[in-house]
Amino acid sequence: MHELTELIRKDMIPALGVTEPGAIAFSAAKARTLVQGDLLHLDVAMNSGMFKNAFTCGIPNSSEVGNVFAAALGYAAGNPELGLQSLSEVTEEDNALAKKLVEEGKVSVSLSAVTSRIFIRARLETTEGNAEVTIRDRHTNITKMTVNGKTVFESGGETARQEEDEKEVHVIHRYSLKEILDYVNTVPAEEIEFVKDAYRVNLELFETGLASSRTAFAPKLLAMNGGRVISDHELRSAQLLCNGAIEARVIGLDRPAMSITGSGAHGIIATMPLYAVYKIRGLSEEQLYRATMLSYLVCTYIKEYSGRLSAFCGCGIAAGTGMASAVCWMKDGGLAEIGYVINNMASSITGMICDGGNQGCTMKGIAACAAAFESAELALSGVHVDSIHGINGFTPEDTMRNMGLIASPGMTMTEKTIVEIQASKLPA
């Protein structure tokens, strides 16, 4: 199996709700398994991206939102064996218990640092002892666990590993766009058939959103597309499929999204607009799967420079650029045209902020789809922003790197400002 196939196969993970509340709940649920007794206090410290993304987003199987309630519900009813779907078995009684814990002041969250690197530390104190679970770099990547001050698990020299990670070149960055495209065009079709699971999962999420009385954007987007899920209008159909699923996800409906680069919204934007093109143009499933791999790989290329959680909207920018590249490929664009697409995307929506997983993600997704389809259409006509301008590089690889650098370290102060604005809205 090709290492790019393996990279994506391992990265595609179903995530229930927004991944950040899922990760917070997972950390609390795991800490609960380490110590007995009645809860005295639970605090979940997290980096700014985690804090921001979970701030007001919906929580699966609950009418509540936000990181404090995610932590409380994770403690009350989370199943850590289910990873990012740890809240899939929650009941109304569990919600009532979590609400009681919050009202009693037994659950809190805190900001550890302003950084794009994922960090969560759940500290739990009960009548019988205490426990701590630390997560770094990926949403469910536990690096350390302690019980009553004793380390019961550690993933081998945490500090040394982090320093080494900073120096290590990610596998995706060892490839040029040409090499990625060569892989997409030649990889055996059966090797990438697993991506069909992304469409099964994301389409089920979309259908759930369309049928729900809680969604507002999905019904209007459907009406704007002539009352049809798939019309003859590629952009309208893409915006409906993509953002109907995103809305369902951010309000916490009980269906997972297939995440990529640690984000359900990234996974949705990277795939659902492609489904519209595939259906309308009558393309083969193989063409859809090859396009999806291109979308995923370009998204990953940018995200591994920007950091998993940052102040820019990776969903629109990284996943949107991946999707735009794939749309271009589905319309017979080659290496030159896909390079033009990347320049057009870099010169347009780079800098769109991420202010957490919330309803605003739907509007950002609508904008990303429009930018992607227009960037592709222009590129296919040879129209593009020249490499000499703005943050564009002299190669597609440099352009994607520069897009990532705008987020991290470029938007670190933006991240700080966003978190401060959110914190100002908390009850005194």
Secondary structure, 3 states (H helix, E strand, C coil): CCHHHHHHHHHCEEEECCHHHHHHHHHHHHHHCCCCCCEEEEEEEEEHHHHHHCCCCECCCCCCECHHHHHHHHHHHCCHHHHHHCCCCCCHHHHHHHHHHHHCCCEEEEEEECCCCCEEEEEEEECCEEEEEEEECCCCCEEEEEECCEEEEECCCHHHHHHHHHHCCCHHHHCCHHHHHHHHHHCCHHHHHHHHHHHHHHHHHHHHHHHCCCCCHHHHHHHHCCCCCCCCCHHHHHHHHHHHHHHHHHCCCCCEEEEECCEHHHHHHHHHHHHHHHHHHCCCHHHHHHHHHHHHHHHHHHHHHHCCCCCECHHHHHHHHHHHHHHHHHCCCCHHHHHHHHHHHHCCCCCCECCCCCCHHHHHHHHHHHHHHHHHHHHHCCCCCCCCCCCCCCCHHHHHHHHHHHHCCCCHHHHHHHHHHHHHCCCC
